[in-house]
Amino acid sequence: KAGVVVGSKTMFEHVAAALGEVTDTLVVAGRSEPLNGVRALPDAGPDFQGPLAGLATAATAFPSSLLVLLAVDQPWVRAETLSHLLELGGGLPVVPVDEGVRQGTCAVYPSEALDNVEYELEGGGSIQSLIDRVSFHPVVSEEWTAWGEDGRSWFSADSTMEIEEGLIRYGPI
């Protein structure tokens, strides 16, 4: 998905541009080779994949850090939203909640709060099951809409149809 073009850039380029506005350190989890010059962090093992594996890998590589977890298929992400999430960061994961759905792949996780991440990974868990196990700071719609967020930052474009829906809903990027 990283190489899929949306507008004039790939999904990866859109996501990396937004992240680049809020941090100097970008990494791509789940890859063995760098992507567009961005450092790669292979997942913990061949049996582990997905956002939880990437989060576990990043937590190990960057202990005592605030980690922004962002899926590559969220090209409409706003740097302003990421900045607000980081400002709320502290001892708990900061997770937007949209219509009752926790947006765990557009969230901030303090590596110190991820003691259970390896246990969750080894047990076949997911980002959602990890959030079930840990305390977190829910960011509800009244808060994120005050930032100008409309849900675009966590809109997942997994298919051509969803990309078209994103273009209709949020406009070109």
N, C-alpha and C positions, 0 to 999 in steps of 0.2 A: 504493500500500500504506500510505502514511503515515496516511491517514484511516480505515483499517479499525479498527473497534472490537473490542477484546479485553478482556473484563471490562467495566469502567466507563469506560475511556479508549481513545483511539486508540493504535495502535502508536507513532506519533510521540511522544505524550505519555508513554508508558512509557519509551521510550528517552531522551527529553530529561530526564525526572526522574532517571534513573540517572546520566546524564552530569552533570547539574547538581549532583550530590553530590560530584563529583570535580574539576570545573573551573568557572571563572566565565565562560569564553568558549565559547559554543556557536554553531556555524554548520551550515547545511544545504547540502551541496554538490550541484550538479546542478540547481539551481532558479534561476530569474531573480527570483522574488518571495519575500519572507520567508514563513515558515510559523509560525503561532501566535506572531508577534513575534520569531522567531529569524532572524537575519541569513542571507541566501541568498548563495551563491557559485556563479554559473553555471559549468558545465564549460568547459574550455579551448576548445572549439569544437563545432560541430554534429556532427562526425564522432566525437567522443569522449564516451562515456557509461560508466556503471557505477562500481563502487568504485575502480578504478584512476584514472579521470578525476577523481573526487572527491578522491582522495588527492593527485594532482598539483596540483589547484587549491588545496587547503589548504596544501600545502608551499610554493607560491608566495606565498600570502597571509600565511603565518605562518613565515617563515624562522627558523631557530634555535629551533624549538619542538618539544616532544614532542606528537605528534598522536595522538589516540585516534580510530581509525577504527571506526565501529560502524554496521552496516546497520540500516535502519529496520524491517526485518521480524524483529527479534530482541527482542520485547517482554518476555521473561523475564530480560533482562540484569540482573545484580546489580551495584550500585555497589561492593560490597566486592571483587568480582573486578576491576573496572576500577581500583580503588585499588591492588590488589596488582600489576597489570600496570604501572601507572605507577611504582610503587616500584622495579620491576626495570628501568625504562627507563634508557637511557644512550646509548651510541653505536650500538647495534644495534636493529633492530626486535624487539619482544617479541611472540611469536606462540604462543598455546596450541596444543597438538597433542592431538587427541582421536582415539584409535584409528587413528593414522597420518595423520589428516587435519589439515592446518594450517588454523587458524581465522583467516584473514587479515582477516575483516571484524569481528573482535572483538579488536583488537590495538593495540599502541602503536608508532608509527613516529617516530623522530627525523627531522625534516626534513633535517638535515645528511647523513643516510645515504641520501637518495633521489636521488642524482645520476643514477641510471639510470631514474627514473620517467618522464621525458619520452620518452626513447628507447624504453622499453617501451610506452608509450602510442601513440607514432607507429607502432610496429611491430605494432599490433593485439594487444598483450599483455593480461594480466590480473593481478590481485593475485597469483595463484599463480605465474605466470611471473616476476613481479618477485621474489617470495620465492626462486624458483629461482636468480636472478642475484645476490642480495645475501646477505651473512652475516646471520644472525638468531639471536636467543636463543630456542630452543624451550622452552616451558613444558609439561612432560610431566604426565600425569595424577597421578602421585604428589605433585607439587607443588600443582596446582590443587585436588585433592580435599582436601588439608590446609587449604585456605582455606574449605572448605564448598561449593565449586563442584561441580556434578554434570552440567555440560554445558548447563544452561539458558541461560547467558549468550550462547551462540552458536547456540542452537537457532533455525533459520530457519523462520518461518511464512509460506511462500509461497502457501498455498492454504487454503481452508476446512477441508479434511481435516487439514492440518498444524496449524492452530489447534486443532482438536479433539484431535489427538494431544498437543499441548503442554498443553492443559488436563487431559488424563488423566494425562500423565507428570509435570507439574510443579505442577498445581493452578491455581486461579483467581489472577488478578493484579488 
